[in-house]
Amino acid sequence: MQFIRYFDLSPLPWKNGLGLTREIGLVASDTLAAGFRFRMSRAVIDGQAAFSRYPGVRRWLVLARGSALELRFDGQPTRQLDRVGEFCAFSGDDVVEGVPLDGPSEDFNLMLADPELDAELIVRPLVGSMILHQPAKAWLVFHLLDGQAHLQGTALAIAAGDTLWMDPTAADRIAARIDGGGNALIVVITPRSAR
């Protein structure tokens, strides 16, 4: 298990240079055009900005903090994320602009480039205890959107924006038990061959 603190993440320019992102982690690839199998990051959107294009990549954007965010798609209906935890899935081929509606917003991004992988995003309220179940051969990521949490059996305090990243194991397992309060995002990345 890897613990990734939000405040340890260095801001980097977007691929198109129009914003800043903090990379949480990725699984690299030498064969895919994107250079990764999948990648997770956080980005602040403080003004209207076109998103970087990632041809052939599946994308999910989750409102993680701040004001409502409007997503404007070329030739498609506009979508609006009003509350922390709301998310939108779209293609990296799409022409998309992000427009914060009441001041800056921050989003969690999942980009999945490997066609042999599938992703499931689950937003859950954290009230008391939560058991994290990790399917065999799957990556499991716990990201705290807001609130505070604690990893049972350790002194580890988890703050808003922090992440627990668990690489695949051969068998299903209980990966962790979390105590706390807030809103949690759980991401499960599974090879299609394991289904």
SVG drawing of the C-alpha trace seen along z (x, -y; Angstrom):
<svg xmlns="http://www.w3.org/2000/svg" viewBox="-27 -33 36 49">
<polyline fill="none" stroke="black" stroke-width="0.4" points="0.0,0.0 1.3,-3.4 0.1,-6.6 0.2,-9.7 -0.3,-13.1 -2.0,-15.8 0.4,-18.5 3.4,-16.5 2.2,-16.6 4.0,-19.2 1.9,-21.2 2.8,-20.6 1.4,-22.2 -1.4,-20.6 -0.4,-19.0 -1.9,-22.0 -0.3,-24.5 -3.7,-26.1 -3.8,-24.9 -2.0,-23.0 -2.3,-19.4 -0.9,-17.4 -0.2,-13.8 -1.3,-11.3 0.1,-8.3 0.2,-6.3 1.1,-2.9 3.5,-3.6 3.4,-2.0 6.1,-1.9 3.7,-0.8 0.6,-3.0 0.6,-6.5 -0.4,-8.2 2.7,-6.8 0.6,-5.2 -2.0,-2.5 -3.8,-4.7 -3.2,-7.9 -4.8,-9.8 -4.4,-13.4 -6.0,-16.5 -6.4,-19.8 -7.5,-23.3 -9.8,-25.1 -9.8,-28.8 -11.1,-30.1 -12.7,-28.9 -10.1,-26.6 -10.0,-24.0 -9.0,-20.6 -6.0,-18.8 -6.9,-16.2 -5.9,-12.6 -6.9,-10.6 -8.1,-7.1 -8.2,-7.6 -11.2,-7.1 -11.6,-9.9 -13.5,-10.4 -13.7,-13.8 -14.9,-14.1 -15.7,-17.4 -13.3,-17.2 -13.5,-20.7 -14.8,-24.2 -17.6,-25.6 -19.8,-23.9 -18.1,-23.1 -19.7,-23.2 -18.3,-21.0 -19.0,-22.3 -18.6,-19.7 -18.4,-20.5 -21.5,-19.1 -22.8,-17.5 -25.0,-18.7 -23.4,-20.7 -23.0,-18.8 -22.8,-20.4 -21.1,-19.0 -22.8,-20.7 -21.6,-18.8 -18.4,-17.2 -18.4,-13.6 -20.4,-14.1 -18.6,-12.9 -18.7,-12.8 -17.2,-10.2 -16.1,-11.2 -13.6,-10.5 -10.1,-12.0 -11.0,-12.7 -13.8,-15.1 -13.3,-18.9 -14.2,-20.0 -14.0,-23.3 -14.2,-23.5 -16.0,-26.5 -16.1,-27.1 -19.4,-28.8 -18.7,-30.4 -14.9,-30.7 -12.2,-28.0 -13.0,-24.3 -10.7,-21.3 -11.3,-18.0 -10.0,-14.4 -9.1,-13.0 -8.8,-9.4 -7.4,-8.7 -7.5,-5.1 -5.5,-4.5 -5.2,-0.7 -8.1,1.0 -7.5,4.1 -8.5,2.4 -11.8,1.3 -12.5,-1.2 -15.2,-1.5 -15.6,-4.8 -17.6,-4.7 -18.4,-7.7 -19.4,-6.8 -20.1,-8.8 -17.6,-7.8 -19.5,-7.6 -17.7,-5.6 -15.9,-2.6 -15.4,-1.4 -13.9,1.8 -12.0,1.7 -12.3,4.9 -9.7,5.4 -10.6,7.9 -7.9,10.2 -5.6,8.7 -7.1,5.2 -5.7,1.9 -7.6,0.3 -7.4,-3.4 -9.0,-5.2 -9.1,-9.0 -10.6,-11.2 -12.5,-14.0 -13.3,-15.8 -13.4,-15.2 -10.8,-13.3 -10.0,-9.6 -7.7,-7.1 -6.3,-3.8 -7.2,-1.2 -4.2,0.5 -1.9,-2.4 -1.3,-6.0 -1.9,-7.2 -4.2,-10.2 -5.8,-10.8 -6.7,-14.3 -8.8,-15.7 -7.0,-15.1 -4.9,-12.2 -4.8,-8.8 -4.2,-5.2 -2.9,-3.2 -2.9,0.6 -1.3,2.5 -2.8,5.8 -2.6,9.0 -3.2,12.6 -6.4,13.1 -9.3,11.1 -8.6,9.6 -9.7,7.0 -7.1,4.4 -7.8,1.9 -10.3,0.6 -10.9,-3.1 -12.5,-5.2 -13.6,-8.8 -16.1,-11.1 -16.5,-12.8 -16.8,-11.7 -14.6,-9.0 -13.8,-8.1 -12.9,-4.5 -11.4,-3.5 -11.1,0.1 -9.0,0.8 -9.5,4.3 -8.0,6.2 -10.7,7.4 -9.1,10.9 -9.8,11.1 -13.6,10.7"/>
</svg>
